[in-house]
Amino acid sequence: MFGAGRYRQLWVGERYRGQGYGHDLLASAESLAKEVGCASCLTWCFSFQSLGFFDKPGFRTFMVSDAYPDPAREHFLLKRM
């Protein structure tokens, strides 16, 4: 939408975590987004999920919602291509 790829769901089974599968999936999705002309990619996750996972590939938080019971926060993340 409007030149931005949106990653709605990314999940790797617990026994496969830490082996690079998540980063490979994210890199493949980013490659597809570039192919279709996306200028950026968007995703979101909660503070109790794997927020740090998105740091290494270059996502940055651009908004945080506190619409949920404490201490949960929803982070909206952006990566410019």
MARKE-954858 format. One record per atom (N, C-alpha, C): residue number from 1; residue in three letters; x, y, z. Coordinates in nm, 3 decimals, m for minus. Layout:
BEGIN
PT:k:r:xx:yy:zz
PT:NUM:ALA:X:Y:Z .
...
REM end
This chain:
BEGIN
PT:k:r:xx:yy:zz
PT:1:MET:0.084:m0.118:0.000 .
PT:1:MET:0.000:0.000:0.000 .
PT:1:MET:0.089:0.124:0.000 .
PT:2:PHE:0.070:0.212:m0.093 .
PT:2:PHE:0.145:0.337:m0.104 .
PT:2:PHE:0.296:0.315:m0.104 .
PT:3:GLY:0.341:0.208:m0.170 .
PT:3:GLY:0.483:0.182:m0.182 .
PT:3:GLY:0.549:0.124:m0.059 .
PT:4:ALA:0.470:0.070:0.031 .
PT:4:ALA:0.526:0.011:0.153 .
PT:4:ALA:0.482:m0.135:0.164 .
PT:5:GLY:0.579:m0.224:0.187 .
PT:5:GLY:0.546:m0.363:0.214 .
PT:5:GLY:0.506:m0.376:0.358 .
PT:6:ARG:0.409:m0.461:0.384 .
PT:6:ARG:0.363:m0.481:0.522 .
PT:6:ARG:0.381:m0.627:0.559 .
PT:7:TYR:0.457:m0.652:0.664 .
PT:7:TYR:0.477:m0.787:0.714 .
PT:7:TYR:0.377:m0.808:0.827 .
PT:8:ARG:0.277:m0.888:0.800 .
PT:8:ARG:0.170:m0.906:0.897 .
PT:8:ARG:0.199:m1.015:0.999 .
PT:9:GLN:0.272:m1.117:0.958 .
PT:9:GLN:0.297:m1.227:1.049 .
PT:9:GLN:0.427:m1.297:1.015 .
PT:10:LEU:0.508:m1.317:1.115 .
PT:10:LEU:0.632:m1.393:1.098 .
PT:10:LEU:0.649:m1.475:1.225 .
PT:11:TRP:0.655:m1.604:1.207 .
PT:11:TRP:0.667:m1.692:1.323 .
PT:11:TRP:0.757:m1.808:1.287 .
PT:12:VAL:0.848:m1.841:1.377 .
PT:12:VAL:0.938:m1.954:1.360 .
PT:12:VAL:0.919:m2.045:1.481 .
PT:13:GLY:0.900:m2.173:1.456 .
PT:13:GLY:0.882:m2.269:1.564 .
PT:13:GLY:0.998:m2.265:1.662 .
PT:14:GLU:0.967:m2.288:1.787 .
PT:14:GLU:1.065:m2.274:1.894 .
PT:14:GLU:1.191:m2.357:1.870 .
PT:15:ARG:1.177:m2.479:1.819 .
PT:15:ARG:1.295:m2.564:1.799 .
PT:15:ARG:1.385:m2.515:1.686 .
PT:16:TYR:1.335:m2.423:1.602 .
PT:16:TYR:1.413:m2.371:1.490 .
PT:16:TYR:1.466:m2.230:1.515 .
PT:17:ARG:1.432:m2.173:1.627 .
PT:17:ARG:1.476:m2.036:1.657 .
PT:17:ARG:1.625:m2.031:1.683 .
PT:18:GLY:1.686:m1.918:1.651 .
PT:18:GLY:1.829:m1.899:1.673 .
PT:18:GLY:1.917:m1.962:1.567 .
PT:19:GLN:1.854:m2.010:1.459 .
PT:19:GLN:1.929:m2.075:1.352 .
PT:19:GLN:1.928:m1.994:1.222 .
PT:20:GLY:1.874:m1.874:1.228 .
PT:20:GLY:1.875:m1.786:1.111 .
PT:20:GLY:1.753:m1.795:1.022 .
PT:21:TYR:1.658:m1.884:1.053 .
PT:21:TYR:1.540:m1.899:0.968 .
PT:21:TYR:1.455:m1.772:0.963 .
PT:22:GLY:1.437:m1.709:1.077 .
PT:22:GLY:1.358:m1.587:1.082 .
PT:22:GLY:1.419:m1.476:0.997 .
PT:23:HIS:1.550:m1.459:1.008 .
PT:23:HIS:1.617:m1.357:0.929 .
PT:23:HIS:1.613:m1.391:0.780 .
PT:24:ASP:1.622:m1.521:0.746 .
PT:24:ASP:1.610:m1.562:0.606 .
PT:24:ASP:1.470:m1.531:0.551 .
PT:25:LEU:1.367:m1.559:0.630 .
PT:25:LEU:1.230:m1.527:0.588 .
PT:25:LEU:1.213:m1.378:0.567 .
PT:26:LEU:1.264:m1.300:0.660 .
PT:26:LEU:1.254:m1.154:0.650 .
PT:26:LEU:1.329:m1.102:0.529 .
PT:27:ALA:1.448:m1.155:0.502 .
PT:27:ALA:1.527:m1.113:0.385 .
PT:27:ALA:1.455:m1.148:0.255 .
PT:28:SER:1.390:m1.265:0.250 .
PT:28:SER:1.315:m1.303:0.130 .
PT:28:SER:1.196:m1.210:0.108 .
PT:29:ALA:1.125:m1.177:0.215 .
PT:29:ALA:1.012:m1.086:0.203 .
PT:29:ALA:1.059:m0.947:0.159 .
PT:30:GLU:1.171:m0.903:0.212 .
PT:30:GLU:1.226:m0.772:0.174 .
PT:30:GLU:1.266:m0.772:0.027 .
PT:31:SER:1.323:m0.879:m0.020 .
PT:31:SER:1.362:m0.891:m0.160 .
PT:31:SER:1.239:m0.881:m0.251 .
PT:32:LEU:1.132:m0.950:m0.214 .
PT:32:LEU:1.007:m0.942:m0.291 .
PT:32:LEU:0.950:m0.799:m0.290 .
PT:33:ALA:0.956:m0.736:m0.174 .
PT:33:ALA:0.906:m0.598:m0.163 .
PT:33:ALA:0.984:m0.504:m0.255 .
PT:34:LYS:1.115:m0.521:m0.261 .
PT:34:LYS:1.197:m0.438:m0.349 .
PT:34:LYS:1.162:m0.463:m0.496 .
PT:35:GLU:1.140:m0.591:m0.531 .
PT:35:GLU:1.105:m0.626:m0.668 .
PT:35:GLU:0.979:m0.556:m0.718 .
PT:36:VAL:0.883:m0.538:m0.628 .
PT:36:VAL:0.758:m0.474:m0.668 .
PT:36:VAL:0.758:m0.324:m0.644 .
PT:37:GLY:0.875:m0.269:m0.606 .
PT:37:GLY:0.890:m0.124:m0.597 .
PT:37:GLY:0.859:m0.061:m0.463 .
PT:38:CYS:0.857:m0.138:m0.357 .
PT:38:CYS:0.832:m0.080:m0.226 .
PT:38:CYS:0.951:0.005:m0.181 .
PT:39:ALA:0.921:0.119:m0.123 .
PT:39:ALA:1.025:0.209:m0.073 .
PT:39:ALA:1.056:0.184:0.074 .
PT:40:SER:0.966:0.113:0.141 .
PT:40:SER:0.985:0.083:0.283 .
PT:40:SER:0.904:m0.040:0.319 .
PT:41:CYS:0.930:m0.091:0.439 .
PT:41:CYS:0.857:m0.206:0.491 .
PT:41:CYS:0.809:m0.173:0.632 .
PT:42:LEU:0.690:m0.217:0.664 .
PT:42:LEU:0.629:m0.191:0.793 .
PT:42:LEU:0.592:m0.322:0.861 .
PT:43:THR:0.601:m0.322:0.993 .
PT:43:THR:0.552:m0.434:1.072 .
PT:43:THR:0.523:m0.383:1.212 .
PT:44:TRP:0.476:m0.470:1.297 .
PT:44:TRP:0.446:m0.431:1.434 .
PT:44:TRP:0.458:m0.553:1.523 .
PT:45:CYS:0.486:m0.528:1.650 .
PT:45:CYS:0.487:m0.637:1.748 .
PT:45:CYS:0.470:m0.576:1.888 .
PT:46:PHE:0.439:m0.661:1.981 .
PT:46:PHE:0.422:m0.616:2.118 .
PT:46:PHE:0.555:m0.621:2.193 .
PT:47:SER:0.563:m0.544:2.299 .
PT:47:SER:0.687:m0.534:2.377 .
PT:47:SER:0.727:m0.668:2.437 .
PT:48:PHE:0.634:m0.759:2.458 .
PT:48:PHE:0.668:m0.889:2.517 .
PT:48:PHE:0.702:m0.993:2.409 .
PT:49:GLN:0.698:m0.952:2.283 .
PT:49:GLN:0.737:m1.041:2.175 .
PT:49:GLN:0.883:m1.015:2.138 .
PT:50:SER:0.924:m1.055:2.021 .
PT:50:SER:1.065:m1.046:1.980 .
PT:50:SER:1.100:m0.911:1.918 .
PT:51:LEU:1.078:m0.805:1.991 .
PT:51:LEU:1.105:m0.671:1.940 .
PT:51:LEU:1.250:m0.656:1.895 .
PT:52:GLY:1.344:m0.710:1.969 .
PT:52:GLY:1.486:m0.700:1.935 .
PT:52:GLY:1.522:m0.770:1.805 .
PT:53:PHE:1.442:m0.867:1.764 .
PT:53:PHE:1.467:m0.940:1.639 .
PT:53:PHE:1.474:m0.845:1.520 .
PT:54:PHE:1.396:m0.739:1.524 .
PT:54:PHE:1.386:m0.648:1.410 .
PT:54:PHE:1.497:m0.542:1.406 .
PT:55:ASP:1.578:m0.532:1.511 .
PT:55:ASP:1.688:m0.435:1.513 .
PT:55:ASP:1.796:m0.467:1.410 .
PT:56:LYS:1.842:m0.591:1.410 .
PT:56:LYS:1.954:m0.630:1.324 .
PT:56:LYS:1.927:m0.602:1.175 .
PT:57:PRO:1.807:m0.635:1.124 .
PT:57:PRO:1.782:m0.605:0.983 .
PT:57:PRO:1.749:m0.458:0.954 .
PT:58:GLY:1.753:m0.373:1.055 .
PT:58:GLY:1.740:m0.230:1.031 .
PT:58:GLY:1.603:m0.167:1.053 .
PT:59:PHE:1.511:m0.236:1.119 .
PT:59:PHE:1.381:m0.176:1.150 .
PT:59:PHE:1.395:m0.082:1.269 .
PT:60:ARG:1.321:0.027:1.265 .
PT:60:ARG:1.322:0.124:1.374 .
PT:60:ARG:1.178:0.153:1.417 .
PT:61:THR:1.158:0.167:1.547 .
PT:61:THR:1.026:0.200:1.600 .
PT:61:THR:0.992:0.344:1.561 .
PT:62:PHE:0.874:0.362:1.501 .
PT:62:PHE:0.831:0.498:1.469 .
PT:62:PHE:0.708:0.540:1.549 .
PT:63:MET:0.647:0.444:1.618 .
PT:63:MET:0.533:0.478:1.703 .
PT:63:MET:0.514:0.366:1.805 .
PT:64:VAL:0.470:0.404:1.925 .
PT:64:VAL:0.440:0.307:2.030 .
PT:64:VAL:0.301:0.337:2.082 .
PT:65:SER:0.219:0.234:2.090 .
PT:65:SER:0.083:0.248:2.142 .
PT:65:SER:0.076:0.193:2.284 .
PT:66:ASP:0.014:0.269:2.372 .
PT:66:ASP:m0.005:0.223:2.510 .
PT:66:ASP:m0.153:0.194:2.536 .
PT:67:ALA:m0.223:0.149:2.432 .
PT:67:ALA:m0.367:0.123:2.441 .
PT:67:ALA:m0.399:m0.011:2.507 .
PT:68:TYR:m0.299:m0.076:2.563 .
PT:68:TYR:m0.317:m0.208:2.622 .
PT:68:TYR:m0.281:m0.203:2.769 .
PT:69:PRO:m0.325:m0.303:2.847 .
PT:69:PRO:m0.291:m0.302:2.990 .
PT:69:PRO:m0.139:m0.304:3.011 .
PT:70:ASP:m0.094:m0.234:3.115 .
PT:70:ASP:0.049:m0.231:3.149 .
PT:70:ASP:0.098:m0.372:3.176 .
PT:71:PRO:0.218:m0.405:3.139 .
PT:71:PRO:0.320:m0.322:3.076 .
PT:71:PRO:0.325:m0.336:2.924 .
PT:72:ALA:0.224:m0.399:2.862 .
PT:72:ALA:0.226:m0.425:2.717 .
PT:72:ALA:0.221:m0.295:2.637 .
PT:73:ARG:0.305:m0.290:2.535 .
PT:73:ARG:0.307:m0.179:2.440 .
PT:73:ARG:0.314:m0.239:2.300 .
PT:74:GLU:0.245:m0.177:2.208 .
PT:74:GLU:0.253:m0.220:2.069 .
PT:74:GLU:0.348:m0.128:1.995 .
PT:75:HIS:0.451:m0.186:1.932 .
PT:75:HIS:0.552:m0.109:1.861 .
PT:75:HIS:0.529:m0.121:1.711 .
PT:76:PHE:0.527:m0.009:1.644 .
PT:76:PHE:0.513:m0.004:1.499 .
PT:76:PHE:0.652:0.025:1.442 .
PT:77:LEU:0.696:m0.059:1.351 .
PT:77:LEU:0.834:m0.057:1.303 .
PT:77:LEU:0.841:m0.028:1.155 .
PT:78:LEU:0.946:0.041:1.113 .
PT:78:LEU:0.966:0.082:0.975 .
PT:78:LEU:1.110:0.057:0.933 .
PT:79:LYS:1.124:0.012:0.810 .
PT:79:LYS:1.256:0.002:0.749 .
PT:79:LYS:1.248:0.065:0.611 .
PT:80:ARG:1.330:0.162:0.588 .
PT:80:ARG:1.336:0.223:0.454 .
PT:80:ARG:1.433:0.144:0.367 .
PT:81:MET:1.397:0.126:0.243 .
PT:81:MET:1.481:0.048:0.151 .
PT:81:MET:1.594:0.133:0.096 .
REM end
